[in-house]
Structures are given as structure tokens and as C-alpha cells.
């Protein structure tokens, strides 16, 4: 008996499986056609939804990018041949509020809407509405994911310091330092805390800076700079 090669064995096995498959199909043709059609429809729906989701995400990202571009547009004389500019700060402020508010209304519940909430809160702070900014940052901190919540809490701590709510600011930043994110590192939270404590609690600020000023890179440089702002003993 001739020896069967591995290649021939695989070919025979494949042919056998195909033969069994054809036999099964012949015996269950009606069922397969019925449920196979349903599976095909489901597959089409899944592929279509994924394509639609990617398309919608792209549209949301484009809308957010345009809103951020409005915020970054300078103020100055309008030059038809030059870059875009707003004639006054008031006109720019109105455009910023509208751009991010429109994004929220168009894509509620999306990640981009949370980013819009953050920018609207920052806009309130820029306009001097600290009470409104505090409330808005608190909402982002509660409903946003870890990344955007950490940014909101960092900004919220600055408002607390500005309002003289030192205990709340310190608690917020210590919590951020204990739970860092890709947007707010432990060191960023600590530097923000040291900065806020410089005027009223210099001893605590000094202790924080002592732990940071020997670190390499920007963290150590900022800590050294802030160390020079400490009151002399």
C-alpha cells in the first residue's frame, strides 16, 4: 500500500469535511435558508451600525474641533486675505458659547458633549461667573469619565482657592493626586496644591515641593521655581 503524504492526508480530510457539509446542507436546506437569511440580515445590520457609529464619531469629532477653533480664534481687525478674527471679545464669547452649546444639543450624552461641558464651564470662569463655573465643573466631575472628571476637578480646585475654600481645594487635589489620570498626573495635582497653599500654608507647600524639586524634567523645574516663591523662614 502506497504511503499517504501529509499533503494528501490534509486534502482527503478537507474533501471529506466538504462532503459531510454538503450532505448536512441537503438534509437541512430549508432551516439553513431560513435562519441563514436571518443571520445575514443581522450581519448586515451589525456592519452597518459599526460604519454608522464610526461616521457619527467622526462627525462629532469634527464638530468639537470646529468649536475649539472658535475658542482659539484671535481678536483683531478683519482681514479678508488673512486669518479669521473676531472684532471684539464680546462677539467671540458669544460665538464660543454658541459653538459648544450647539454641540451639546446635537450630540447629547456623547463624550464630545462632556468635553463641551468642560469648555462651557471654563468659559464661565473666564467671564467671571465663578458660581456658574463651579456648578458646571462639578457636573463634569460627576458625569464625565475619569479623564475629563480629573480636568474638571483640577479647575474646580482653582476656583475653591480663589473663593477662599482652602479645605475643599486641598481635599480635591489630594484626591486627584491619589487617583491620577492620563490628563492629570499625581505630580500635576501636587504642584497645583503647593501653588494654592503658598500664601496661607507655606509650611505645607514647602513639604510638597521638597518631594518634587529633585525630580527630573518639567516637574522638578516648576517645583524649584515655586520653591523660590516661598516666604523666607
Secondary structure as UniProt FT lines:
FT   HELIX           6..27
FT   HELIX           29..72
FT   TURN            80..81
FT   HELIX           89..106
FT   TURN            108..109
FT   HELIX           111..126
FT   TURN            127..128
FT   HELIX           130..143
FT   HELIX           146..162
FT   TURN            163..164
FT   HELIX           166..178
FT   HELIX           186..197
FT   TURN            198..200
FT   HELIX           202..210
FT   TURN            211..214
FT   HELIX           218..227
FT   TURN            228..229
//
